Amino acid sequence: MKTHRLLFRILLALAWCLVFPHSASYAEPVKEYIKITKAGADRIPLVLKPIDTKKDKNKQYTAGIDTVIKSGLDFTGLFAIIKSPLNIITGGDLYQVGQRGINFAALSSVGAEVYAGGVLERKGDTLKMDMEVYDALTGKLLMRKLYEGDKDELRPIAHKFCADLVRLFTGKPSIFGSKIAFVSQSGRKKEIYLADFDGYGAVPVASSGDLAVTPALSSDGRMLAYLTYTRGRPDLHIKDLTTQKIVSVTKKGIKIDPSWRHGSTELATTFSFDGNQELYLVRSNGTIVRRLTKHGMIDVSPSFSPDGTQMAFVSSRHGNPQIFVKNLNSGALRRLTFEGKYNTQPAWSPVGDKIAFTTMQKNGEINIFIINVDGTGLKQLTYGARHNEAPSWSPDGTMIVFSSDRSGNSKLYVMNADGQNQRSLKLAGEQMQPCWSSFR
């Protein structure tokens, strides 16, 4: 039966809660199904009805919100959006959510398993969007919620709904509201920019002379660490994106690859002021907490586990660069990668189970791989596309952003965590060294 193909697999009772400011759920909380999706699973067939509004002058807002919602849900790869049937509303008050009839037979005829629609009204400069989501096969209400925002905040309003819809079907937060920091190059000048998860609204946030590189966002998105060469040598800068205050760490020698410890105000980076290139733990005020590695060979490119107790990093202590994992509590060290002669740029998934990294292969290509944290399950994600570098995970662990010169110039791309659905963020100019953080 068609109902048996419905993509809801796990039934859990949830007390509906407020997740975002300026949005409200109705008095009767919905206790509903959660679909736990797997990478590569079929998309959920969704009919997304254009938002209705009584007044023609409000249609500019509904059209804008419709576009943002569709683009956002497409970006997740979770939904297959189906064109809405013409006869989807069958009586009742068209402009009153909860009092209009939904033609579930029409939804079934186009293969929909989920229906979403709503009504928008404007009061002064405030928009109110009342949204409803149904199981199209059973006719059961899954979610109803009111979203409010300024008339100039179409994107945030739309993304709040998208975030709630994704959470309904996955049971966890999503990419909506997250930011990507990256290096943008124009001629010889490199600046650090910050953009939404899909590349929208890119703005410069760090520029120091001709060169600002290797951005690293803290897990809350408030702090940005990066390297500058304003004095002809690398200096570590730590910038508070809220206050714009910058702390400079100007110790002598090399400074490479800052990376924040999850849920803290500490980062790891490589210093060479003591002779060798070693990893150190540094506070956001620039003071050193402690040395993390001690070896005669190079140790670089740190990446922390979600709980902050382990650190993946690159070391040449066995000859060629390989990835190692250190337990920061016990000091235990183990080698993670054994295949490939040049493995670098580890990035620990926020889910905690995998580490992405890059490998320089014999044919000259640089490709991205993932591996389980126990060293099993090695999988190549990019193929035949020149140089693919600097993988960084989305905050929900479902996607990876990276840079690639497959089209000639270096550009930012995103892909699913299994390597599927690789596409460009379509930013102007050249980009590299992305860092994806929650920034909520």
C-alpha positions, 0 to 999 in steps of 0.5 A: 500500500502507498501508506506503507511507503511513507517515509516516516520510520520512527514514531515519537511523541514530541511536546512542541516547543519554541525554537526560534524567537519571533515565532509561535506555535498554537495552543494545541501542541502537535505531537507527531512523527519524526522521520530519521533520514539516512544519507542517500535516502530517497527525497520526501515528495512534498507539495509546497503550495504558494503562500496565500494572502488577501491583499494584492499588495502583499503578493510581493512578500509571498512571492519572495518568501515562496522563492526562499523556501523552495530554494532552501528546501532544495538545498537540503536535498531532503525534499522532492518538491512537486508542483501544487495541484490547482484544486488543492483547496476545497472549500472553507476560508482560503485565508484562514489556516485551519479552516480551509479544506485540503484536497488530499485526493489531489495530493495523492494523485501527484504522488505527494506524501507531505503537504505544506502551505500557509497564509500571510498578512501584513500589519504595518511593517510586520509580516505574519505567516501562518503555516501548516504541514500535513501527512498527505497520505493520512490527512493528519496535521503534523505542524502548525506554526506562526512566524513573524518578522519585519517586512524586510526580513523575508529570508529569515522568516522563510528560513525559520519555517524551513528549519522547523520543517527539517527538524520535524523530519530529522529530529535535529537542527539544520543548516538554516541560520549557519554561516560560512567563512572563506578567503576571497581572492581578487588579484593578489589580495586575499580577504576573509568573507562571511556568507549564509550557508548557500553563499548569499549575502557575502560580506568582508569581515577581515582584511589586513593589507594584502593577505588574510587567510585560514579563517576559523569560526568558533562553534558559536560563530562569535569569534574568528581566528585567522592569519595575516601578513601585514608585517611580512610574517604570519600573525594570528588574529582573533576577532570578536565579530560582535564587538569587532575587537581584535587580539593579535598573537605576534610570537616569533616564528611560524603560525599555521591553521587555527581551529577552535575547540568546540563549545569553548573559547580556546583554539589550537594552532601551530607555533614554531617559537620553541624551535619545532612546529608544534600545536598549542592550545590558545585562549581567545585573549591570545594567551597560551594554555598549554602545548599539545604536541611534542615531537621533532617533526612537523605537527599542523592542521588541528581539528577537535572532536565535538566533545573537545576531548580528542584532536585530529592533526597532521604530522610528518613524524612517520615520514610523509604527512599522515593524520593522527588522533590524540586523546587530550585527557590521557595523552594517548596517540594513534595514527588514523590514516595508512592509505595514501602518502600525503594526507592532510586537512582533517575535519572532524564531523560535528556528529562525531563519527567521521573525519574528512580529509584531503589526499594528494594522489599519484596522478596529481589530483587532490581529493577529499575522503572520509574515514570513521574515527576508528580508522575503518570505512575509508571512502573517496568523495571527489573524483577526476576534478583536479584539486579539491581541498579544505573540507568543512562540515555543516553544523548538522553533519549532513554536508561538506563545503570545500574548494575546488578548481574543477572549473578553472578558478578556485570556487566553493562547492558543497556536497552531501556527506556521502559525496553526492550532489556536488554543486557550486555556491556560485560566488563571484571571483575566487574562493578558498579555505571555507569554514562552516559554523553554526552562527545561530 
